[in-house]
Amino acid sequence: MSKKTITIQQYGSPIRCPELQRLHLKGLGLGKMHKIRVLEDTPSVRGLIKKLPHLVKVIKED
């Protein structure tokens, strides 16, 4: 059984964001503009993405 993955990209800058949102970005493995990550699709990852709708977009769900 293959695990589901989700591909996300950071498109917003965390310069004027609270420190907690910067930490959420680091938790997702992001931090620089236009960086793309492929992560396992878990509820915790989904929760972090929902907290950063202005900084992160979902490119692909497998």
N, C-alpha and C positions, 0 to 999 in steps of 0.2 A: 504494500500500500504506500503510495507516494504522498508526501506531505504537501499541503497547499502552501503556496507562496504568494506574496504580494510585492509588487514593485512600486516604490515611492520615489519621488523627486522633490528636493527642496527648491522652491522657486521664490521664496521671500527671504528678506534679510532680517536677522534677529537683533539688529543694532538697537532699535528703540523698544524692544520687548522686555518684559520682566525676566529676572534671572531664572525663575522656575521654568519658563518656556525654553530658555537656552539649554537647561538641563534635560528637558524632554527631548530636544533635538539631539543632544549627545547620546541619550538613551537609545534613540533610533539609529545612531551611527551617522548622523548628518552634522552639518556645521558650516559647510561652504556652499555657496550658491550653485545651483544646477547639479549637485551631486545626486547620484542615483544609487539606491540600495535595494537588494532583493532580500526580503525577510520572511520568516515563517509566519503564516497567517494565524495569529493567536488573539484571544480577547484583549490581552494586555497591549499588544501592538496596535490593535484597532482603537483602543482607548486613547493611546498617545496621539494617534493620527487625528482623532476627533477633537483633541485639545489644541491642535495646531492647524486649523483649516486655512488660515491666512498665510501659512508658511510652507505647507506640504500638500502635494497632490498625488493621488493614486494614479499610476500610469497603467498598470496591468494587474489583474487578479487571475491566478491559476489555481 
